[in-house]
Amino acid sequence: MAEKLKSPPRIKVLEALGCIADKRIKEVSNNKAIVVSSDGSRKYCVYVDIEKRIVYSDDNGTKYRRYVGYPIIAFLMIKGYLRYNEDIAKALAGIPWKVLNEKYKNYQIVENIVKEKAKQNGVSPETLDSFVDDVLKQLIKLSLVYDDKYGKCLT
């Protein structure tokens, strides 16, 4: 069933950057990728057809909450459809996203922790906020639609 996706929580843009910095995304074809969770316990199937605006990912945010999840954002960045910043990504490398999200169950708390780590790595919270704002605007313009018929994208 095709359904327009909502904008993600802000932190998902930062999580996508961390995913790329940690080299947890592997492009398997022009429109397919595998993304490994930060603790290595899950692998997400990602499919993107930018011309048709159709995407699929089996991460919880995309599949159950119907927002653009970080695996899709990361793949769109790698493909050049969304802005990417190497310096910010490096500042977000090594963050245990899944552990933090499960421990605090509050994206704002996790975002504050992540911003402090980035600041320690030379990237200001203002720089992060500006970057996230820009990517969220780009996502709105893309107007992506989730379609679960692409759920077997790795077979």
One Martini backbone bead per residue (centre of mass of N, CA, C, O) as a GRO file, in nm:
protein
  155
    1MET     BB    1   0.094   0.038   0.025
    2ALA     BB    2   0.057   0.367  -0.047
    3GLU     BB    3   0.232   0.635   0.146
    4LYS     BB    4   0.282   0.924   0.279
    5LEU     BB    5   0.548   1.068   0.429
    6LYS     BB    6   0.681   1.191   0.701
    7SER     BB    7   0.857   1.372   0.885
    8PRO     BB    8   1.122   1.349   1.072
    9PRO     BB    9   1.296   1.343   1.321
   10ARG     BB   10   1.574   1.528   1.356
   11ILE     BB   11   1.772   1.297   1.451
   12LYS     BB   12   1.767   1.126   1.180
   13VAL     BB   13   1.975   1.296   1.030
   14LEU     BB   14   2.211   1.237   1.225
   15GLU     BB   15   2.196   0.928   1.206
   16ALA     BB   16   2.267   0.914   0.906
   17LEU     BB   17   2.549   1.034   0.931
   18GLY     BB   18   2.658   0.817   1.126
   19CYS     BB   19   2.615   0.580   0.935
   20ILE     BB   20   2.814   0.674   0.722
   21ALA     BB   21   3.068   0.710   0.903
   22ASP     BB   22   3.040   0.389   0.994
   23LYS     BB   23   2.983   0.210   0.744
   24ARG     BB   24   2.649   0.092   0.742
   25ILE     BB   25   2.633   0.125   0.423
   26LYS     BB   26   2.511  -0.073   0.135
   27GLU     BB   27   2.529  -0.078  -0.196
   28VAL     BB   28   2.354  -0.309  -0.427
   29SER     BB   29   2.225  -0.079  -0.604
   30ASN     BB   30   2.088   0.193  -0.740
   31ASN     BB   31   1.806   0.128  -0.533
   32LYS     BB   32   1.983  -0.038  -0.314
   33ALA     BB   33   2.011  -0.121   0.046
   34ILE     BB   34   2.216  -0.177   0.338
   35VAL     BB   35   2.146  -0.139   0.690
   36VAL     BB   36   2.317  -0.108   0.990
   37SER     BB   37   2.298  -0.103   1.298
   38SER     BB   38   2.481   0.032   1.559
   39ASP     BB   39   2.485  -0.275   1.705
   40GLY     BB   40   2.434  -0.506   1.467
   41SER     BB   41   2.131  -0.647   1.500
   42ARG     BB   42   2.045  -0.500   1.225
   43LYS     BB   43   1.884  -0.514   0.898
   44TYR     BB   44   1.815  -0.288   0.636
   45CYS     BB   45   1.585  -0.234   0.386
   46VAL     BB   46   1.646  -0.038   0.084
   47TYR     BB   47   1.431   0.171  -0.126
   48VAL     BB   48   1.480   0.381  -0.429
   49ASP     BB   49   1.256   0.596  -0.636
   50ILE     BB   50   1.291   0.915  -0.725
   51GLU     BB   51   1.106   0.953  -0.975
   52LYS     BB   52   0.847   0.822  -0.808
   53ARG     BB   53   0.884   0.866  -0.487
   54ILE     BB   54   0.978   0.577  -0.391
   55VAL     BB   55   0.983   0.394  -0.076
   56TYR     BB   56   1.183   0.166   0.139
   57SER     BB   57   1.167   0.043   0.484
   58ASP     BB   58   1.222  -0.172   0.787
   59ASP     BB   59   1.213   0.039   0.976
   60ASN     BB   60   1.019   0.157   1.227
   61GLY     BB   61   0.964   0.449   1.135
   62THR     BB   62   0.865   0.374   0.851
   63LYS     BB   63   0.672   0.123   0.889
   64TYR     BB   64   0.503   0.235   1.162
   65ARG     BB   65   0.526   0.574   1.159
   66ARG     BB   66   0.560   0.711   0.870
   67TYR     BB   67   0.861   0.799   0.837
   68VAL     BB   68   1.167   0.908   0.747
   69GLY     BB   69   1.420   0.715   0.781
   70TYR     BB   70   1.758   0.689   0.820
   71PRO     BB   71   1.817   0.489   0.587
   72ILE     BB   72   1.701   0.671   0.366
   73ILE     BB   73   1.863   0.924   0.417
   74ALA     BB   74   2.141   0.797   0.372
   75PHE     BB   75   2.091   0.709   0.079
   76LEU     BB   76   2.023   0.992  -0.032
   77MET     BB   77   2.302   1.105   0.031
   78ILE     BB   78   2.477   0.910  -0.134
   79LYS     BB   79   2.308   0.982  -0.408
   80GLY     BB   80   2.255   1.316  -0.393
   81TYR     BB   81   1.949   1.409  -0.285
   82LEU     BB   82   2.102   1.494  -0.027
   83ARG     BB   83   2.259   1.654   0.190
   84TYR     BB   84   2.616   1.653   0.274
   85ASN     BB   85   2.850   1.626   0.569
   86GLU     BB   86   3.155   1.523   0.659
   87ASP     BB   87   3.213   1.674   0.928
   88ILE     BB   88   2.957   1.592   1.072
   89ALA     BB   89   2.980   1.290   1.042
   90LYS     BB   90   3.248   1.258   1.199
   91ALA     BB   91   3.123   1.381   1.469
   92LEU     BB   92   2.906   1.112   1.464
   93ALA     BB   93   3.090   0.895   1.517
   94GLY     BB   94   3.018   0.616   1.733
   95ILE     BB   95   2.727   0.628   1.800
   96PRO     BB   96   2.485   0.467   2.019
   97TRP     BB   97   2.182   0.493   1.915
   98LYS     BB   98   2.017   0.251   2.022
   99VAL     BB   99   2.095   0.278   2.316
  100LEU     BB  100   1.993   0.569   2.358
  101ASN     BB  101   1.698   0.531   2.263
  102GLU     BB  102   1.632   0.304   2.475
  103LYS     BB  103   1.712   0.450   2.738
  104TYR     BB  104   1.542   0.736   2.694
  105LYS     BB  105   1.287   0.763   2.506
  106ASN     BB  106   1.414   1.056   2.389
  107TYR     BB  107   1.508   1.260   2.140
  108GLN     BB  108   1.599   1.518   2.292
  109ILE     BB  109   1.807   1.389   2.474
  110VAL     BB  110   1.976   1.260   2.251
  111GLU     BB  111   2.037   1.520   2.097
  112ASN     BB  112   2.199   1.652   2.327
  113ILE     BB  113   2.421   1.438   2.336
  114VAL     BB  114   2.507   1.463   2.039
  115LYS     BB  115   2.580   1.766   2.046
  116GLU     BB  116   2.808   1.734   2.252
  117LYS     BB  117   2.985   1.548   2.083
  118ALA     BB  118   3.014   1.736   1.841
  119LYS     BB  119   3.143   1.967   1.997
  120GLN     BB  120   3.396   1.800   2.080
  121ASN     BB  121   3.438   1.765   1.743
  122GLY     BB  122   3.381   2.080   1.621
  123VAL     BB  123   3.052   2.098   1.626
  124SER     BB  124   2.798   2.294   1.636
  125PRO     BB  125   2.469   2.320   1.714
  126GLU     BB  126   2.406   2.528   1.488
  127THR     BB  127   2.510   2.359   1.255
  128LEU     BB  128   2.318   2.125   1.295
  129ASP     BB  129   2.049   2.278   1.274
  130SER     BB  130   2.092   2.390   0.988
  131PHE     BB  131   2.124   2.120   0.846
  132VAL     BB  132   1.856   1.991   0.928
  133ASP     BB  133   1.671   2.202   0.809
  134ASP     BB  134   1.760   2.158   0.516
  135VAL     BB  135   1.689   1.856   0.490
  136LEU     BB  136   1.388   1.881   0.561
  137LYS     BB  137   1.320   2.057   0.318
  138GLN     BB  138   1.404   1.851   0.106
  139LEU     BB  139   1.204   1.628   0.191
  140ILE     BB  140   0.946   1.781   0.135
  141LYS     BB  141   1.001   1.815  -0.173
  142LEU     BB  142   1.006   1.502  -0.236
  143SER     BB  143   0.755   1.351  -0.146
  144LEU     BB  144   0.742   1.066  -0.008
  145VAL     BB  145   0.660   0.717  -0.078
  146TYR     BB  146   0.531   0.439   0.068
  147ASP     BB  147   0.607   0.089  -0.038
  148ASP     BB  148   0.562  -0.252   0.053
  149LYS     BB  149   0.626  -0.401  -0.227
  150TYR     BB  150   0.955  -0.354  -0.160
  151GLY     BB  151   1.027  -0.569   0.077
  152LYS     BB  152   1.201  -0.757  -0.145
  153CYS     BB  153   1.476  -0.595  -0.229
  154LEU     BB  154   1.702  -0.843  -0.162
  155THR     BB  155   1.594  -1.079  -0.381
   0.00000   0.00000   0.00000
